[in-house]
Amino acid sequence: MTATLAFRRRLRPVLTAAVLAAGWALAPAPASARGPEGIADVAEKVIDAVVNISTSQTVDAKGGGGEGRGANPQVPPGSPFEEFFDDFFKNRRGGPGGRGGDATPRRTNSLGSGFIVDDSGVVVTNNHVIADADEINVIMNDGTKIKAELVGVDKKTDLAVLKFKPPRQLTVVKFGDSDKLRLGDWVIAIGNPFSLGGTVTAGIVSAKNRDISSGPYDSYIQTDAAINRGNSGGPLFNLDGEVIGVNTLIISPSGGSIGIGFAVPSKTVAGVVDQLRQFGELRRGWLGVRIQGVTDEIAESLNIKPARGALVAGVDDKGPAKPAGIEPGDVVVKFDGRDIKEPKDLSRIVADTAVGKEVDVVVIRKGQEQTLKVKLGRLEDNEKVQQAAIKKDEPAEKPVTQKALGLDLAALSKDLRTRYKIKDSVKGVVVTGVDQASDAAEKRLSPGDVIVEVAQEAVSSGADIKKRVDQLKKDGKKSVLLLVSNADGELRFVALSLQ
């Protein structure tokens, strides 16, 4: 009996601890673990400023386009929406099994999202939502449908501005500062996924300044807030109810959200919207240079530590950079007081700078910093690179070649210009062969490329190149910097190992 009581006394604290542990397990998680409680307040305050964008257009029976045009949204098999989408997208829109069996033009509808930024009826959305539309309508949160007019579009950032006549006082939202976002900050997406109407999702900022090579000015906010087909053009809010991005695209093998969505940051959007409202078009700054990244090998060749900046590979003869004294081989490290860490930085900053503004450009030239003044021009989107004239084939002559750096090199001749369609304006030494086991092959040099400079000195023969390479090896250099031209005269720098 005593032993039993003693055992029970020893067991009582254990049972008490177990009960307490179970109590903790059943207790609700703290609010911080469930997400911020202000999401509902923000959604309630701003949802009337979020609109659905409905467009229609006449397309060929085989055609399509825009957000949701010509493509059936991908939903999981057995989903309650599967039958609805089959009926709506196939039967009503002339798809397979519907009325689209003939080749006559038909009307198609598209739905996306947008948001009101001015009580005069100004709406921001994505360009791809309204692209090629014959008719655009704004559908407000209460179902009111109003015809809208297109103010302007910017294809390079995939943004568009619309205008409609307000039927009453509107709820509007303002832009916040996307530069102040931190990784892990909570964000709220509101839009029209799969045409379901106003839908609120929440998540965090997963990454900033994301470049996914979708355009020249990529600098996306990445979020795991659910974004699906139809969310395009909708706003991404911070917890103050400010728009800090425009939901634009997702990465998904299925067409549905897998937690990788991208939004154009408000800093970019606000500038584009202002110009579209003022001019109906974008007026971007233009420097007139071709640029590339500064690799560690290139930085070593140019005596730049650490590797940074945008390497000028070519200068447009009619551009602002030419009279300012910017030259191929210069590395731009600062533009208008802002540091340039990589080429994308320079592209974005130049584009955002006012046309006609005179700015200081800091470059590194032969290891020394120089400050040059440039008056920016205007980037013309319709500028085209002239194609080289096609010449008639002539009897080929076997060129005299020199081997260096894993390359077969020959002086430019009339025959070689014809064979590789090299412009007359291109000067240097032509590559006629590449050792596939060499560093040159890895750096994608190929027959028809023309070496213009070696270590920033002009060359005209294979012997010139071999002499420069031998001297650099004697000087203990680990790599050599080549200025290479393609057949059309477009330049780039390539650093090859001397080891």
C-alpha positions in Angstrom: 0.0 0.0 0.0 2.8 2.4 0.9 4.6 1.6 -2.3 1.4 2.2 -4.2 0.9 5.6 -2.6 4.5 6.5 -3.2 4.1 5.6 -6.8 1.0 7.7 -7.1 2.8 10.6 -5.5 5.5 10.3 -8.0 3.0 10.0 -10.9 0.9 13.0 -9.9 3.5 15.7 -11.1 4.0 13.8 -14.3 0.2 13.7 -15.0 0.0 17.4 -14.1 2.7 18.2 -16.6 1.0 16.2 -19.3 -2.3 17.9 -18.7 -0.6 21.3 -18.8 1.1 20.3 -22.0 -2.2 19.2 -23.5 -3.7 22.5 -22.4 -0.9 24.4 -24.3 -1.5 22.3 -27.4 -5.2 23.0 -27.4 -4.8 26.8 -26.7 -5.0 29.0 -29.8 -1.7 30.1 -31.3 -0.6 33.7 -30.6 -1.8 36.3 -33.1 1.7 36.8 -34.5 1.9 33.2 -35.5 -1.4 33.4 -37.4 -0.5 36.6 -39.3 -1.3 40.3 -38.7 -4.9 40.9 -37.5 -5.0 44.1 -39.6 -5.5 42.3 -42.9 -9.3 42.4 -42.6 -9.2 46.1 -41.8 -7.0 46.9 -44.8 -9.2 44.8 -47.1 -12.4 46.4 -45.9 -10.9 49.9 -46.5 -9.5 49.4 -50.0 -11.6 46.7 -51.7 -14.0 49.2 -53.3 -11.0 50.8 -55.1 -10.2 47.4 -56.8 -12.1 46.8 -60.0 -12.5 44.0 -62.5 -11.4 44.8 -66.1 -13.6 43.2 -68.8 -12.5 43.4 -72.4 -13.7 42.1 -75.7 -12.2 41.8 -79.1 -12.8 40.2 -82.5 -10.3 37.5 -83.3 -9.8 34.8 -85.9 -11.2 31.4 -85.0 -7.6 30.1 -84.4 -6.5 33.3 -82.6 -6.4 34.5 -79.1 -4.6 36.8 -76.8 -4.7 38.8 -73.6 -5.4 37.7 -70.1 -7.3 34.4 -70.4 -7.9 34.7 -74.2 -7.7 31.5 -76.2 -6.7 29.4 -73.2 -8.8 27.5 -70.8 -7.7 28.1 -67.1 -6.0 25.0 -65.7 -7.9 23.7 -62.6 -7.4 20.4 -60.8 -9.3 17.4 -62.2 -12.6 17.0 -60.3 -12.6 20.7 -59.2 -16.1 22.1 -58.7 -15.0 24.8 -61.2 -14.0 22.4 -63.9 -17.5 22.0 -65.4 -18.0 25.8 -65.2 -14.8 26.6 -67.1 -15.5 23.9 -69.7 -18.9 25.5 -70.4 -17.7 29.1 -70.3 -14.4 28.9 -72.2 -15.3 26.2 -74.7 -19.0 26.4 -75.5 -19.5 30.2 -75.0 -16.2 31.3 -76.5 -16.1 29.1 -79.6 -13.6 26.6 -78.3 -13.4 22.9 -79.0 -16.9 21.4 -78.8 -18.5 24.8 -79.0 -19.4 27.2 -81.8 -15.8 27.6 -83.0 -15.7 24.9 -85.5 -15.8 27.3 -88.5 -13.1 29.8 -89.6 -15.2 32.9 -89.2 -14.0 35.7 -86.8 -15.6 35.6 -83.4 -15.9 37.8 -80.3 -13.8 36.8 -77.2 -14.0 38.1 -73.7 -11.2 38.6 -71.1 -11.2 39.5 -67.5 -8.4 40.9 -65.3 -8.0 43.3 -62.5 -7.2 47.0 -61.8 -7.4 49.7 -59.2 -8.6 53.3 -59.0 -5.9 55.9 -58.2 -7.9 59.2 -58.8 -11.5 60.1 -58.1 -11.8 61.4 -61.6 -11.9 57.7 -62.7 -8.3 56.8 -63.4 -7.5 53.1 -63.3 -4.2 51.3 -63.4 -3.9 47.7 -64.8 -1.6 45.5 -66.9 -1.1 46.2 -70.6 -1.6 42.5 -71.4 -5.0 42.6 -69.7 -6.3 45.1 -72.3 -4.0 44.5 -75.3 -5.8 44.5 -78.7 -9.2 45.0 -77.0 -12.0 46.6 -79.0 -14.0 47.4 -75.9 -12.9 47.9 -72.3 -15.2 48.0 -69.3 -14.6 48.6 -65.6 -16.7 46.5 -63.2 -16.8 48.0 -59.7 -17.0 46.0 -56.5 -20.8 46.4 -56.4 -21.2 45.1 -59.9 -21.6 48.5 -61.7 -20.2 48.2 -65.2 -18.9 51.3 -67.0 -17.2 51.7 -70.4 -13.6 52.8 -70.1 -11.2 54.5 -72.5 -7.5 53.8 -72.9 -5.2 56.6 -71.8 -1.9 55.0 -72.6 0.3 51.8 -72.3 3.9 51.0 -71.6 4.7 47.5 -73.0 8.2 47.4 -71.4 6.8 47.5 -67.9 3.4 45.9 -68.9 1.4 48.7 -67.5 -1.7 50.6 -68.8 -3.8 53.5 -67.6 -7.6 53.7 -68.2 -10.2 56.4 -67.7 -13.9 56.1 -67.0 -16.7 58.5 -66.0 -17.5 58.0 -62.3 -21.2 57.3 -61.5 -20.6 58.5 -57.9 -17.9 59.3 -55.4 -15.1 56.8 -55.8 -12.8 55.0 -53.3 -9.2 55.6 -54.3 -5.9 54.2 -53.2 -2.5 55.8 -53.2 1.0 54.5 -53.9 3.4 53.6 -51.1 7.2 53.4 -51.1 8.2 50.0 -52.5 11.8 50.8 -51.6 11.0 50.5 -47.9 9.7 47.0 -48.2 11.7 44.3 -46.3 11.9 40.6 -46.9 9.2 39.0 -44.8 6.9 42.0 -44.7 3.2 41.1 -45.0 1.4 42.1 -48.2 -2.2 41.7 -49.5 -3.3 40.9 -53.0 -6.8 41.8 -54.2 -8.1 40.9 -57.6 -10.3 38.8 -59.9 -8.9 35.3 -60.1 -10.6 33.0 -62.5 -13.4 35.6 -62.9 -14.6 34.9 -59.4 -14.7 38.6 -58.4 -13.1 40.5 -55.6 -10.7 38.0 -53.8 -8.3 38.8 -51.0 -5.1 36.8 -50.4 -2.2 37.5 -48.1 1.5 36.5 -47.9 4.9 38.0 -47.5 7.6 39.7 -49.6 9.7 36.7 -50.7 12.3 38.7 -52.6 13.0 42.2 -54.0 14.5 43.5 -57.3 13.9 40.1 -58.9 15.1 40.0 -62.5 13.4 37.2 -64.5 14.4 38.4 -67.9 10.9 39.3 -69.0 11.8 42.9 -70.0 14.6 45.5 -70.0 13.6 47.0 -66.6 12.9 43.9 -64.5 12.9 44.7 -60.8 9.9 42.7 -59.5 8.7 42.2 -56.0 8.3 38.4 -55.4 5.5 37.3 -53.1 3.9 34.1 -51.9 0.5 35.7 -51.7 -1.8 33.6 -54.0 -1.9 35.2 -57.5 -3.8 33.4 -60.2 -5.1 33.9 -63.7 -7.3 37.0 -63.6 -5.3 38.7 -60.8 -3.1 40.5 -63.4 -3.3 44.2 -63.0 -4.6 44.0 -59.5 -2.9 45.8 -56.5 -0.5 44.5 -54.0 -1.0 46.4 -50.7 1.1 46.9 -47.6 -0.5 46.8 -44.1 -1.1 50.6 -44.3 -3.4 50.1 -47.3 -0.9 51.6 -49.8 -0.3 50.1 -53.2 3.3 48.9 -53.3 3.0 46.8 -56.5 0.9 45.7 -59.4 0.5 41.9 -59.7 1.7 41.0 -63.1 2.7 37.4 -63.5 3.4 34.0 -61.8 5.7 31.1 -62.3 3.6 27.9 -62.4 3.6 24.6 -64.3 -0.1 24.3 -63.9 -1.4 27.8 -64.4 -2.4 28.2 -60.7 -0.5 29.7 -57.8 2.4 27.8 -56.4 3.5 30.7 -54.2 5.8 32.4 -56.7 4.1 35.6 -57.9 5.6 38.9 -59.2 4.5 42.5 -58.9 5.9 45.6 -60.6 7.1 47.8 -57.7 5.1 51.0 -57.0 8.2 53.2 -57.5 8.2 52.1 -61.1 4.4 52.2 -61.5 4.0 55.7 -60.1 6.5 57.2 -62.6 4.9 55.3 -65.5 1.4 56.3 -64.5 2.4 60.0 -64.2 3.9 60.0 -67.7 1.0 58.1 -69.3 -1.5 60.5 -67.7 0.5 63.5 -68.8 1.7 62.5 -72.3 -0.2 59.3 -73.2 3.2 57.7 -73.7 6.6 57.0 -72.0 9.4 59.5 -72.5 12.5 57.6 -71.2 16.0 58.9 -70.9 18.6 57.6 -73.4 22.3 57.4 -73.0 23.2 55.7 -76.3 25.5 52.9 -75.1 25.6 49.1 -75.3 26.5 47.7 -71.9 27.5 44.3 -70.4 28.4 43.0 -67.0 31.8 43.2 -65.3 32.9 39.7 -64.5 35.8 39.0 -62.1 38.0 38.2 -65.1 37.1 41.5 -66.8 37.6 43.4 -63.6 41.1 41.9 -63.2 41.9 42.9 -66.8 40.8 46.5 -66.2 42.3 46.8 -62.7 38.9 47.3 -61.1 38.4 46.1 -57.5 35.9 44.9 -56.6 34.0 43.9 -59.8 31.2 46.3 -60.3 29.5 48.7 -62.7 28.3 48.5 -66.3 31.0 48.0 -69.0 30.4 50.1 -72.1 30.8 47.7 -75.1 29.7 50.2 -77.8 28.7 53.8 -78.2 26.0 55.0 -80.6 27.3 57.5 -83.1 24.1 59.6 -82.7 23.7 59.2 -79.0 24.3 61.5 -76.1 27.3 59.5 -74.8 29.4 60.1 -77.9 29.8 63.9 -77.6 30.2 63.5 -73.8 33.4 61.5 -74.3 32.2 58.1 -73.2 34.2 55.3 -74.9 34.0 51.5 -75.3 35.9 50.0 -72.4 34.7 52.6 -69.9 33.0 51.1 -66.8 30.1 53.3 -65.5 30.1 53.1 -61.7 27.9 56.1 -60.8 25.1 57.9 -62.7 23.5 61.1 -61.5 24.9 60.4 -58.0 23.6 56.8 -57.8 25.9 53.8 -57.6 25.8 51.4 -60.5 26.5 47.8 -59.3 25.4 46.0 -62.4 24.1 46.8 -66.0 20.4 46.5 -65.0 20.9 49.4 -62.5 22.2 51.7 -65.3 19.3 50.7 -67.6 16.7 51.5 -65.0 18.2 54.7 -63.7 18.8 56.1 -67.2 15.2 55.2 -68.2 13.8 56.9 -65.1 15.8 60.1 -65.6 14.1 63.1 -67.3 14.9 63.6 -71.0 17.2 66.6 -71.5 18.6 66.5 -68.0 22.4 67.0 -67.7 23.9 64.5 -65.3 27.3 63.5 -64.0 28.5 60.1 -65.1 31.5 58.6 -63.3 33.5 56.0 -65.3 36.6 54.0 -64.7 39.0 54.3 -67.7 42.3 52.5 -67.6 42.1 52.1 -63.8 41.3 55.8 -63.1 37.9 57.4 -62.3 36.7 60.2 -64.5 33.5 62.3 -64.3 31.8 63.2 -67.5 28.7 65.4 -68.1 26.0 64.0 -70.3 22.8 65.6 -71.5 20.3 62.7 -71.9 18.3 62.2 -75.1 15.0 60.4 -75.5 14.8 56.7 -76.1 12.8 55.9 -79.2 11.2 52.5 -79.1 10.9 52.3 -82.9 14.6 52.5 -83.6 15.8 49.5 -85.7 19.2 48.2 -86.3 20.0 48.3 -90.0 20.7 44.9 -91.5 24.0 44.3 -93.3 23.6 44.2 -97.1 23.7 40.7 -98.6 26.5 40.3 -101.1 26.9 37.8 -103.8 29.1 34.8 -103.2 32.6 34.9 -104.7 35.2 32.2 -105.1 36.6 31.4 -101.7 40.3 31.8 -101.0 42.0 29.9 -98.2 43.1 32.4 -95.6 46.4 32.4 -93.8 45.7 31.8 -90.1 47.5 32.2 -86.8 46.7 30.2 -83.7 46.3 31.9 -80.3 44.0 31.6 -77.3 42.4 28.4 -78.8 41.4 30.4 -81.9 42.2 30.3 -85.6 42.8 33.9 -86.6 43.0 35.6 -90.0 43.3 39.1 -91.3 40.0 40.4 -92.7 39.8 40.0 -96.5 37.1 40.5 -99.1 36.5 36.8 -99.2 36.1 36.5 -95.4 33.8 39.5 -95.2 31.6 37.8 -97.8 31.7 34.4 -96.2 30.7 35.7 -92.7 28.6 38.7 -94.0 30.8 41.1 -92.0 30.1 44.8 -92.5 32.8 47.0 -94.2 32.8 49.2 -91.1 34.1 46.4 -88.9 37.9 46.3 -88.5 40.1 43.7 -86.8 41.0 40.1 -87.0 38.4 37.5 -87.9 38.0 34.2 -86.0 37.9 31.3 -88.5 38.0 28.4 -86.0 37.6 27.7 -82.3 39.1 24.9 -80.2 36.0 23.4 -78.5 38.2 22.5 -75.4 39.3 26.1 -75.0 38.1 28.9 -72.8 37.2 30.8 -76.0 34.6 28.1 -76.8 33.2 28.3 -73.2 32.9 32.1 -73.6 30.9 31.5 -76.9 33.4 32.9 -79.4 32.6 31.5 -82.8 33.8 31.7 -86.4 32.8 35.1 -87.9 33.5 37.0 -84.7 36.0 39.8 -85.2 38.6 40.7 -82.5 38.9 44.5 -82.6 41.2 45.1 -79.6 43.4 43.0 -77.3 44.0 44.6 -73.8 42.5 47.8 -75.2 44.9 48.0 -78.1 43.7 47.7 -81.7 44.9 44.7 -83.7 44.9 44.0 -87.5 46.4 40.5 -87.8 46.8 37.2 -85.9 50.4 38.0 -85.4 49.4 41.2 -83.5 47.2 39.2 -81.2 49.8 36.5 -80.5 52.4 39.2 -79.7 50.1 41.0 -77.3 49.2 37.7 -75.6 52.8 36.6 -75.2 53.6 40.0 -73.6 50.7 39.7 -71.2 51.9 36.3 -70.1 55.4 37.6 -69.5 53.8 40.4 -67.4 52.2 37.8 -65.2 48.6 38.6 -66.2 46.0 35.8 -65.6 43.6 36.9 -68.3 43.3 39.0 -71.4 40.5 41.3 -72.3 39.2 41.2 -75.9 36.9 43.6 -77.6 34.9 41.5 -80.0 32.5 42.5 -82.8 29.8 40.5 -84.5 29.2 40.8 -88.3 26.8 43.7 -87.8 29.4 45.7 -85.7 27.9 45.1 -82.3 30.6 45.0 -79.7 31.1 43.1 -76.5 34.1 42.5 -74.2 35.3 38.9 -73.5 37.9 38.0 -70.9 39.9 34.8 -71.7 42.2 33.0 -69.4 46.0 33.0 -70.1 46.6 30.1 -67.8 
